[in-house]
Amino acid sequence: MSQMLSLWVGWRFYRARQSNRFISFISFASTAGIALGVAVLIIVLSAMNGFERELEQRLLGVVPHGELTGVNEPIRDWPQIAKDAQQIAGIVATAPFVRLQGLIQKPGGFQGLTVIGIEPSLESKVSNIAHYMSPQSWQSLQQTGNNIVLGRGLADSLSLQVGDSLSLYTPNLSAKSNETKRIGAAKNHRFVVSGIFEIGGELDLTTAYIPLQYGATILGLADGVSGVRIKVDDVFAAPSLIRSLGYSQQQYMYLSDWTRTQGHLYQDIQLVRAIMYLVLALVIAVACFNIVSTLVMAVRDKQSEIAILLTMGMAKATVMGIFIVQGALNGMLGCLIGGGLGVTIALNLSMIASSIEQLLGIQLLSADIYFIDFLPSQLYWSDVAMVIALALVMSLISTLYPAWKASRIHPAQALAGR
């Protein structure tokens, strides 16, 4: 009964606050602050989730989850490694590759280029690079000729198109060690641009693909390969799975996984998420302090009514409940407005960002710097629930002191000063 009374009187007091314009304004400011903090926090978390999704699906879909690379000598029996990988739960697929490091000439000097030789039928099991090039480009890698598929950024910087030729300078391994650093001691390999892929970011500028057999011929590997690419079902388990496979081999190998090559991107995303969560949580906390101010003034404004209720026998706990309800209503209204606004914007964030870019003629994200050129968003309802729960808890905590002060009012003193 006392709980229902607290709800009813608290609702009456909440509606009656409109009679005092200053209290009403402070109450509006607290509600608006909570709504803004909740909305922005939902939007930011959705954007960070979107970046994580694109990192896993786009970048980690092309970059191998792990690699085993021979030390000082090629890997000859790579099919055996593939068989061993099938025995380890969590490893999905393997594919051989050859890696060729060289220089290409561009206006103003030379640029380093990593050329990866792949077997398309096997590479498609560990990578979705085929999704970022035309079918004709992908088919050209199935041939045994000197075809090469370049990234869009590199092709544009060199003004190359499909059908043009490209020279790659690699160290002459047969030359003396003191001559290998000279351009004259380098080998010149001619390639024909057979296709262009477009992922975004650094990969478009520094990576190219050639047929596996042709790359092995250049390096003189015969039936050997530079290493084996690994795909796992859980990208966060990649380091342990790669170690398990590598330690089971007799040949010395370099063990590498995506956390060493691209882990900084994931760490940056998590750092931004943590910082923004802390900052926006503090914004919600500041808004909740306005609830304290609202209730303190409401208590002073309603001293006589509280004194009458106490004189009539209302319990102090019920009086506390009245002002807890009044403050909680501010928090609930702010969470409702902020949650609805945040969810609506988060679900349409990519479209909104694209409209802003078109309207202002700017580009928010550049593919030359980041691995995507759009603002992604992925809404998780668990994030929405967590943010709203946080705001509600902070709102309830902010009501405790004013409610306690209301229950400590002495009826005689309050009525005497009326």
C-alpha positions in Angstrom: 0.0 0.0 0.0 2.8 2.4 0.9 4.5 1.7 -2.4 1.4 2.6 -4.4 1.0 5.7 -2.3 4.6 6.7 -3.1 4.0 6.2 -6.8 0.8 8.2 -6.8 2.1 11.1 -4.7 5.4 11.1 -6.6 3.5 11.3 -9.9 1.4 14.2 -8.5 4.6 16.0 -7.4 6.2 15.4 -10.8 3.3 16.9 -12.6 3.1 19.8 -10.1 6.7 20.9 -10.7 5.4 22.8 -13.7 4.1 25.4 -11.3 7.7 26.5 -10.5 9.3 27.5 -13.8 12.8 27.4 -12.5 12.4 23.9 -11.1 10.8 22.9 -14.3 13.7 24.2 -16.3 16.3 22.4 -14.2 14.2 19.2 -14.5 14.1 19.7 -18.3 17.8 20.2 -18.4 18.5 17.0 -16.5 16.1 15.0 -18.8 17.7 16.5 -21.9 21.2 15.8 -20.6 20.4 12.1 -19.9 18.6 11.7 -23.3 21.6 13.3 -25.1 24.1 11.1 -23.3 22.2 7.9 -23.8 21.6 8.7 -27.5 25.2 9.6 -28.3 26.6 6.6 -26.3 24.3 4.2 -28.3 25.5 5.8 -31.6 29.1 5.7 -30.7 29.0 2.0 -29.5 27.1 1.1 -32.7 29.8 2.8 -34.8 32.6 1.0 -32.9 30.7 -2.3 -33.5 30.5 -1.4 -37.2 34.3 -0.8 -37.3 34.8 -4.2 -35.7 32.5 -5.9 -38.1 34.3 -4.4 -41.1 37.7 -5.2 -39.6 36.7 -8.9 -39.3 34.7 -9.2 -42.6 36.6 -6.9 -44.9 40.2 -6.6 -43.7 40.6 -9.9 -41.9 38.7 -11.5 -44.8 41.6 -10.7 -47.0 44.5 -10.6 -44.6 45.3 -14.2 -43.4 44.4 -15.1 -39.9 47.8 -16.7 -39.6 50.9 -17.8 -41.6 53.6 -20.3 -41.3 56.7 -19.2 -43.2 59.9 -21.2 -43.8 63.1 -19.9 -42.1 66.0 -19.5 -44.6 64.4 -22.2 -46.9 61.1 -22.8 -48.6 58.4 -25.2 -47.3 58.6 -28.3 -49.5 55.9 -30.5 -48.0 53.1 -28.0 -47.6 50.3 -30.6 -48.2 51.4 -32.3 -45.0 51.0 -29.1 -43.1 47.5 -28.9 -44.6 46.8 -32.4 -43.3 48.1 -31.6 -39.8 45.9 -28.5 -39.7 42.8 -30.6 -40.3 43.5 -32.4 -37.1 43.4 -29.1 -35.0 39.9 -28.0 -34.1 39.3 -24.4 -35.0 41.4 -24.3 -38.1 39.1 -24.0 -41.1 41.3 -24.1 -44.2 44.9 -23.7 -45.4 46.4 -22.4 -48.7 50.0 -22.2 -50.0 51.6 -18.9 -51.1 54.8 -17.4 -52.3 55.9 -13.9 -51.2 58.1 -11.7 -53.4 59.4 -8.4 -52.2 60.5 -5.8 -54.7 60.6 -2.2 -55.9 58.5 -0.6 -58.6 59.5 2.7 -60.2 57.1 5.5 -59.8 57.3 9.3 -60.5 59.8 10.7 -58.1 61.5 7.4 -57.1 60.8 3.8 -56.1 58.1 2.2 -53.9 58.2 -1.1 -52.1 55.7 -3.7 -53.2 54.7 -7.1 -51.7 53.7 -9.6 -54.4 51.8 -12.6 -53.2 51.6 -15.7 -55.4 48.4 -17.6 -54.9 46.5 -20.6 -56.2 42.9 -19.2 -56.6 41.1 -22.5 -55.9 42.9 -22.8 -52.5 43.1 -19.1 -51.7 39.3 -18.8 -51.9 39.1 -21.0 -48.9 41.2 -18.8 -46.7 40.5 -15.3 -48.2 37.7 -13.5 -49.8 40.0 -11.3 -52.0 38.0 -12.5 -55.0 35.1 -10.4 -53.8 37.1 -7.2 -54.4 38.1 -7.8 -58.0 36.2 -8.7 -61.2 35.8 -12.4 -62.2 38.2 -11.8 -65.1 40.9 -10.5 -62.8 40.4 -13.6 -60.5 40.6 -16.0 -63.5 43.8 -14.4 -64.7 45.5 -15.6 -61.5 44.6 -19.2 -62.5 46.9 -18.9 -65.5 50.6 -19.6 -65.5 51.7 -16.4 -67.2 53.2 -13.2 -65.8 49.8 -11.7 -64.9 49.6 -9.4 -61.9 46.6 -7.9 -60.1 47.2 -4.5 -58.5 45.4 -2.5 -55.8 43.3 0.4 -57.0 45.4 2.9 -55.0 48.6 1.7 -56.5 47.2 1.5 -60.0 45.9 5.0 -59.8 49.2 6.4 -58.4 51.1 4.7 -61.3 48.4 5.6 -63.9 48.2 1.9 -64.9 45.2 0.1 -66.4 44.5 -3.4 -67.4 46.8 -4.5 -70.2 49.7 -2.2 -69.2 53.0 -3.6 -68.2 54.8 -3.2 -64.9 58.5 -3.7 -63.9 59.4 -5.2 -60.5 63.0 -5.0 -59.3 64.0 -7.8 -56.9 67.4 -8.5 -55.3 69.6 -10.8 -57.4 70.2 -13.6 -55.0 73.1 -14.9 -57.1 75.0 -11.6 -56.8 77.5 -11.0 -54.1 76.1 -9.7 -50.8 77.8 -6.3 -51.2 76.2 -5.8 -54.6 72.6 -6.7 -53.8 71.8 -3.2 -52.6 72.6 -1.7 -55.9 69.9 -1.3 -58.6 72.3 -2.6 -61.1 72.5 -5.9 -59.2 68.7 -6.3 -59.2 66.6 -8.5 -61.4 63.9 -6.9 -63.5 60.7 -8.9 -63.8 58.0 -7.8 -66.3 54.3 -8.3 -65.5 51.1 -7.6 -67.4 48.4 -5.9 -65.3 45.5 -8.3 -65.7 43.2 -6.9 -63.1 42.7 -4.4 -60.2 41.2 -5.1 -56.8 39.9 -2.4 -54.4 39.8 -3.0 -50.6 40.9 0.3 -49.2 43.7 1.4 -47.0 47.3 0.3 -47.1 46.6 -3.0 -48.8 45.7 -1.2 -52.0 49.0 0.5 -52.1 51.4 -2.2 -51.0 50.1 -5.5 -52.2 49.7 -7.3 -55.5 48.8 -10.9 -56.6 50.3 -13.2 -59.2 49.8 -16.9 -60.0 51.5 -19.2 -57.5 53.4 -21.2 -60.1 54.9 -18.1 -61.7 55.9 -16.7 -58.4 57.6 -20.0 -57.4 59.5 -20.0 -60.8 60.8 -16.5 -60.1 62.1 -17.5 -56.7 63.4 -20.8 -57.9 61.3 -22.8 -55.4 60.4 -25.6 -57.8 57.5 -27.4 -55.9 58.1 -25.5 -52.7 56.3 -22.4 -51.4 57.2 -19.5 -49.1 54.6 -20.5 -46.6 51.1 -21.5 -45.7 48.1 -19.3 -45.0 45.7 -20.3 -42.2 42.1 -19.5 -41.7 40.4 -20.1 -38.3 36.7 -19.9 -37.2 37.4 -17.6 -34.3 39.9 -14.8 -35.2 40.6 -14.2 -31.5 41.8 -17.8 -31.1 44.2 -17.4 -34.1 47.5 -16.9 -32.0 47.0 -20.1 -30.0 45.9 -22.2 -33.0 48.8 -21.0 -35.1 51.3 -21.9 -32.3 49.7 -25.3 -32.0 50.2 -26.0 -35.7 53.6 -24.5 -35.9 55.0 -26.3 -32.9 53.9 -29.7 -34.4 56.2 -29.2 -37.5 59.7 -30.5 -37.8 60.9 -27.6 -40.0 61.8 -24.3 -38.4 59.2 -21.7 -39.3 58.1 -18.2 -38.5 54.7 -18.0 -36.9 52.6 -15.0 -37.5 49.0 -14.1 -37.0 46.7 -11.1 -37.7 47.2 -9.6 -34.2 50.8 -8.8 -35.2 50.1 -7.2 -38.5 46.6 -5.7 -38.0 46.1 -5.9 -34.3 46.8 -2.2 -33.8 43.5 -1.4 -35.6 41.5 -3.6 -33.2 43.4 -2.1 -30.3 42.6 1.4 -31.5 39.0 0.6 -31.9 38.8 -0.7 -28.4 40.7 2.3 -27.0 38.3 4.7 -28.7 35.4 2.7 -27.4 36.6 2.8 -23.8 37.4 6.5 -23.9 34.1 7.4 -25.5 32.2 5.2 -23.1 33.9 6.9 -20.1 33.4 10.4 -21.4 29.7 9.9 -22.3 29.1 8.0 -19.0 30.4 11.2 -17.3 28.0 13.3 -19.4 25.1 11.2 -18.1 26.5 11.5 -14.6 26.5 15.3 -14.9 22.9 15.2 -16.1 22.0 13.1 -13.1 23.5 15.7 -10.8 20.8 18.1 -12.2 18.3 15.6 -10.8 19.8 16.2 -7.4 19.4 19.9 -7.9 15.8 19.5 -9.1 14.8 17.3 -6.1 16.6 19.5 -3.6 14.6 22.5 -4.8 11.5 20.4 -5.0 11.9 19.4 -1.3 12.3 23.0 -0.3 9.3 23.9 -2.3 7.2 21.1 -0.9 8.2 21.3 2.8 4.8 22.2 4.0 3.1 19.3 2.1 5.7 16.9 3.4 5.2 18.1 6.9 1.4 17.6 6.6 1.9 14.1 5.2 4.3 13.2 8.1 1.8 14.6 10.6 -0.9 12.4 9.1 1.3 9.4 9.9 3.1 8.8 6.6 6.2 6.7 7.1 9.6 8.3 6.3 10.3 5.5 3.9 7.2 6.4 2.0 8.3 10.0 1.8 11.7 8.9 0.5 9.8 6.8 -2.1 7.9 9.9 -3.3 11.0 11.7 -4.3 12.8 8.6 -5.6 9.8 8.2 -7.9 9.9 11.8 -8.9 13.6 11.7 -9.8 13.3 8.3 -11.5 10.6 9.6 -13.8 13.2 12.2 -15.1 15.7 9.4 -15.7 13.1 7.1 -17.3 11.9 9.9 -19.6 15.5 10.8 -20.6 16.3 7.1 -21.2 13.1 6.7 -23.3 13.8 9.7 -25.5 17.6 9.1 -25.7 17.1 5.4 -26.4 14.6 5.9 -29.2 16.7 8.7 -30.8 20.0 6.7 -30.5 18.5 3.5 -31.9 17.0 5.4 -34.8 20.2 7.2 -35.7 22.3 4.1 -35.2 20.2 2.1 -37.6 20.6 4.8 -40.3 24.1 6.1 -39.4 25.7 5.1 -42.7 23.0 6.7 -44.7 23.1 9.9 -42.6 26.9 10.1 -42.9 26.6 9.6 -46.7 24.0 12.4 -46.9 26.2 14.8 -44.9 29.1 14.0 -47.2 27.0 14.8 -50.3 25.6 17.9 -48.7 28.9 19.4 -47.6 31.0 18.0 -50.3 33.5 16.3 -47.9 34.6 12.8 -47.2 34.5 11.8 -43.5 36.7 8.7 -44.0 39.3 8.2 -46.7 40.0 4.8 -48.0 43.7 5.8 -48.5 44.0 6.1 -44.7 41.4 3.8 -43.3 40.4 0.4 -44.6 36.9 1.7 -45.4 35.5 4.9 -46.9 32.2 4.9 -45.2 30.9 5.2 -41.6 29.7 1.7 -40.5 27.2 0.9 -37.8 26.2 -2.3 -36.1 23.5 -2.0 -33.4 23.5 -4.6 -30.6 20.5 -4.5 -28.4 22.7 -5.7 -25.5 24.5 -2.3 -25.8 21.2 -0.4 -25.7 20.1 -2.3 -22.6 23.4 -1.7 -20.9 23.4 2.0 -21.6 19.8 2.5 -20.5 20.4 0.4 -17.4 23.5 2.5 -16.6 21.5 5.7 -17.0 18.6 4.4 -14.8 20.9 3.3 -12.1 22.8 6.6 -12.0 19.4 8.4 -12.0 18.2 6.4 -9.0 21.4 6.9 -7.1 21.1 10.7 -7.6 17.7 10.7 -5.9 18.8 9.1 -2.7 20.2 12.2 -0.9 17.3 14.6 -1.7 14.8 11.8 -0.8 16.7 11.2 2.5 16.6 15.0 3.3 12.9 15.0 2.6 12.3 12.3 5.1 14.3 14.2 7.8 12.1 17.3 7.7 10.6 18.2 11.1 6.8 18.9 10.7 6.7 21.5 13.4 9.6 23.5 12.1 8.3 23.3 8.5 4.7 24.3 9.4 5.9 27.1 11.7 7.9 28.7 8.9 5.0 28.4 6.4 
